[in-house]
Amino acid sequence: MVEGLKLFAQKDGHVLEIASGPVFVTGAAGGIGSQLVDELLSAGHQVCAMDVNPDLLDKRCADWGRNVYPIAFDATDPDATKDAVRAGVDRLGVPFGIVNIAGDNRIKPLTEISDAEWRYLIDVNLTSTFYMCREVLPLMAAERVGRVINTSSIFGLRGQANDAAYCAAKAGVIGLTRALAVEYAGRNIAVNSIAPVATLTERVAKLDPSHLDGQLQRIPMGRFSEVSDVTAAFHFLLSPGAAFFTGQVLSPNGGDWMP
């Protein structure tokens, strides 16, 4: 374990103070992922920054410049995921946290979604999360401590027209999260999900303005999520104060959806 923020966990019935270990982040070169990595580094964590885009990852690393180990790989490939996790563990040790942010979207009507697009969106949003969890959770279980945060979406909670594949995948992330929360709770591992409303990243800003206007009208607070609104939720779920939260869906959404 590396020195960093102090965290508390239970092991063999005793409360232990431990130093925070590394955090593995997929989708680390994207708008949310890159800011989260920067904030985690500033908080004293070592980070394994993982992304499918090697050029953008290199650019981000030049900005981060400290305590970060980049790995470029395709998270939809099970063998590549196994190799990437092994490389991260060999370099930094077993992670205290994994944050699965990798994902993508294609907005189009149901009848226009091709078989290939359906498979791609399920794979990049849901199956990639499954692969990462399958590789990392047994390692955390051996240490009897860990935090897993999987990224869903407001669309995985309430649905959205012309977004069937993405909604299905993100709803699946919530189901996967809850199943793993139950399965690993006895090993002192918390598994939770974040389901933000549309967040003003570069990718989202390029969407059809009519789509964005429709989403904005649903939000009582009258604005989209800032990246910092989402990273704050990640930080909370990695913090000592979230030790008793598992199987939960935190949704920074400005009132868009209220269960």
Secondary structure, DSSP 4 states (H G I P E B T S, - for coil): --S-SEEEEEETTEEEEEE---EEEETTTSHHHHHHHHHHHHTT--EEEEES-HHHHHHHHHHH-SSEEEEE--TT-HHHHHHHHHHHHHHH-S-SEEEE---------GGG--HHHHHHHHIIIIIHHHHHHHHHHHHHHHHT-EEEEEE--HHHHH--TT-HHHHHHHHHHHHHHHHHHHHHGGGTEEEEEE----B--HHHHTS-HHHHHHHHTT-TTSSPBPHHHHHHHHHHHHSGGGTT--S-EE---TTS---
